[in-house]
Amino acid sequence: MATKTWHSLPEYQALRALMESGTTSKAAIRLGLSQSAISRSIASLEARTGRMLFEREGGRLRPTDEATRLNRRLDQLFLALDRIDGPPDATPETLRIVAPPTYAHRFLVHQVATFLKTNPQFFISLEVASSEDVIRGILDERFDLGFTGVELSRDGVKLSLFRTSSAVCAMASDHPLSEHSTIRPEDLDGQPLIALTHRHARRAQLDKVLHSARSTPHLVAEMSTSIAAVDLAKEGLGLTIVNPFPIVQYRSDDVVFRPFASQIAYRSYFVTPDHRPMSRVARAFIRHLRLHTPKDVFSQKA
């Protein structure tokens, strides 16, 4: 039956300290031990390995060839210990973000810039996708953090509420309704309207609100994103009803926003995997957003 091999880190540390310092007194100072402790460790190491590691000459210890070879084999061990105890790896920790266009272009780009300026040790990858692809990307582990304004709950995905807001009307600054402090559904009767496409859940809600108010706007265009709808409204083609967050934070002087009197409400969520812990950089970025998202009159912190 083979003899079980065991290792003693204190013995190896004593050997290395003695090899590099030359005397037990200096080795003891280096390790914060007594000289007798160094001597006992060396004696134990010699007994365990069956090798003479040091010879005494004129009151000094001279390492044998066996000690030199053993010390050389310990290089990898002490390099590994240095990596454990030393500074973090220079490779930046990566955060893979996925978000719909409205969040990515008008909000996250600026937030990523301010975050990286104060946290240069991190690296961020940002991809633009639909809300459905945000959820799919988190489930497939292609991304660490997502953003969505749609409650697309799935097993394996966690939605954490970020902001809440109510619907607004966006229009050119010279639009006739821009003088109103609040826009009511009946005010839209006969007005040119730029709507979101039917794939958006809020489109059905808007149609129901207008139908209940017996208001029939003149539909002039449908857009797949809120950004496109607001940009078209800025051109004077009509007005649009959208989620003000985060578009309202990057308003143009040519666009005005007015509250839309309805029960249409919006929620913005962080999307994270539910089956694995959140990374350090993801937690740091979420904290950055909660602290540094500018205030506006149309949305509130969750």
Secondary structure by P-SEA (a helix, b strand, c coil): cccbbbbbaaaaaaaaaaaaaccaaaaaaaacccaaaaaaaaaaaaaaaccccccccccbbbbcaaaaaaaaaaaaaaaaaaaaacccccccbbbbbbbccccccccaaaaaaaaaaacccbbbbbbbbcaaaaaaaaaaccccccccccccccccbbbbbcbbbbbbbbbccccccccccccccccccccccccccccccaaaaaaaaaaaaccccccccccccaaaaaaaaaacccccccccccccccccccbbbbbbcccbbbbbbbbbbccccccaaaaaaaaaaaaccccccccccc
